[in-house]
Amino acid sequence: MNLMPQAASRPPIHMIDAEAETLTDLALSVERRMPAVSALLLREAERARLHSAARMPADVITMGSMVEFFDDSSGSTRTVTLVYPSEADIAKGQLSILTPVGAALIGLRAGQSILWPDRCLTVRTVQRPPA
């Protein structure tokens, strides 16, 4: 019996409208230095369903969210806070949005899994920052 949620290569995602705009600008600014991550993040921002911050569902990963997820490539559960590059410090659990895992997590909901690009990530819990 398979206890893992079914992973979709690109499950439905949600973003705060202002964050989507900021993330698009960020992805474009690093397109030459980080083309793969830039392309992944741009694709996610383009396909996301947009909401105002006040109407964003509580279980969706936004910038500043603390996220517990399972990574099948390592077989481990990790807890990170999704942050902008200037705040990133993996030793403190602060994961940059400009990493493949960071770009994969944005917009997912608790319980969703995503195949990204060489692993399956399953979101277990989401704690959003205070408004």
C-alpha positions as CSV (number, residue, x, y, z in Angstrom):
1,M,0.0,0.0,0.0
2,N,1.4,3.4,-1.0
3,L,1.2,5.9,1.8
4,M,2.8,8.8,-0.2
5,P,0.4,11.3,-1.8
6,Q,0.1,11.2,-5.5
7,A,2.6,13.7,-7.0
8,A,1.7,15.8,-9.9
9,S,4.5,17.2,-12.0
10,R,2.9,20.6,-11.7
11,P,0.0,20.6,-9.2
12,P,-2.2,23.7,-8.9
13,I,-0.5,26.5,-7.0
14,H,-1.5,29.9,-5.6
15,M,0.5,33.1,-5.1
16,I,-0.1,36.5,-3.6
17,D,-0.4,38.9,-6.5
18,A,2.3,41.3,-5.2
19,E,4.7,38.4,-4.5
20,A,4.2,37.0,-7.9
21,E,5.2,40.3,-9.4
22,T,8.3,40.6,-7.1
23,L,9.3,37.0,-7.9
24,T,8.9,37.5,-11.6
25,D,11.2,40.6,-11.4
26,L,13.7,38.6,-9.3
27,A,13.7,35.7,-11.7
28,L,14.3,38.0,-14.6
29,S,17.2,39.7,-12.8
30,V,19.1,36.4,-12.4
31,E,18.2,35.0,-15.8
32,R,21.8,35.1,-17.1
33,R,23.5,33.9,-13.9
34,M,21.0,31.2,-12.9
35,P,19.0,30.3,-16.1
36,A,17.6,27.1,-14.8
37,V,16.2,28.4,-11.5
38,S,15.0,31.6,-13.3
39,A,13.1,29.6,-15.8
40,L,11.5,27.4,-13.1
41,L,10.4,30.3,-11.0
42,L,9.1,32.2,-14.0
43,R,7.0,29.2,-15.1
44,E,5.6,28.9,-11.6
45,A,4.7,32.6,-11.3
46,E,3.0,32.4,-14.7
47,R,0.8,29.4,-13.9
48,A,-0.2,30.4,-10.4
49,R,-3.7,31.4,-9.4
50,L,-3.3,34.9,-7.9
51,H,-4.9,36.2,-4.7
52,S,-4.7,39.3,-2.7
53,A,-2.7,38.8,0.6
54,A,-6.0,39.0,2.6
55,R,-7.7,36.2,0.5
56,M,-4.8,33.8,0.3
57,P,-5.7,30.4,1.7
58,A,-3.9,29.8,5.1
59,D,-2.3,26.5,4.1
60,V,-0.4,27.9,1.0
61,I,3.3,28.5,1.0
62,T,4.2,32.2,0.6
63,M,7.4,34.1,1.1
64,G,8.3,33.9,4.8
65,S,6.4,30.7,5.4
66,M,7.9,28.0,7.6
67,V,7.5,24.7,5.7
68,E,8.0,21.1,6.7
69,F,8.4,18.8,3.7
70,F,9.6,15.3,2.8
71,D,12.2,15.0,0.1
72,D,12.2,11.5,-1.5
73,S,15.6,11.9,-3.0
74,S,17.2,12.0,0.5
75,G,14.5,10.2,2.3
76,S,14.4,13.0,4.9
77,T,12.0,15.5,6.3
78,R,13.2,19.1,6.4
79,T,11.8,22.3,7.9
80,V,12.8,25.6,6.3
81,T,11.6,29.2,6.0
82,L,11.2,30.4,2.4
83,V,13.1,33.7,2.1
84,Y,14.4,36.2,-0.5
85,P,18.1,35.6,-1.4
86,S,19.4,38.4,0.9
87,E,18.0,36.6,3.9
88,A,19.1,33.1,3.0
89,D,21.1,31.1,5.5
90,I,20.7,27.4,5.2
91,A,22.4,26.8,8.5
92,K,19.5,28.7,10.1
93,G,16.9,26.9,7.9
94,Q,16.3,30.0,5.7
95,L,16.0,28.7,2.2
96,S,16.3,31.1,-0.8
97,I,13.5,31.2,-3.3
98,L,16.3,31.2,-5.9
99,T,17.1,27.5,-5.3
100,P,15.4,24.6,-7.1
101,V,13.7,23.5,-3.9
102,G,12.7,27.0,-3.0
103,A,11.1,27.6,-6.4
104,A,9.3,24.2,-6.2
105,L,7.8,25.0,-2.8
106,I,6.3,28.4,-3.5
107,G,2.5,28.3,-3.9
108,L,2.0,24.7,-2.8
109,R,-0.5,23.7,-0.1
110,A,-0.1,21.4,2.8
111,G,-0.5,17.8,1.5
112,Q,0.5,18.5,-2.1
113,S,3.5,16.8,-3.8
114,I,5.4,18.0,-6.8
115,L,7.9,16.2,-9.1
116,W,10.7,18.8,-9.3
117,P,12.9,18.3,-11.5
118,D,14.7,15.2,-10.2
119,R,12.9,14.5,-6.9
120,C,9.5,14.4,-5.3
121,L,8.7,16.9,-2.6
122,T,5.7,16.5,-0.3
123,V,4.6,19.4,1.8
124,R,3.6,18.3,5.3
125,T,2.9,21.6,7.1
126,V,2.8,25.3,6.4
127,Q,3.1,28.1,8.9
128,R,2.5,31.4,7.3
129,P,4.1,34.6,8.7
130,P,1.9,37.0,10.6
131,A,0.1,39.5,8.3
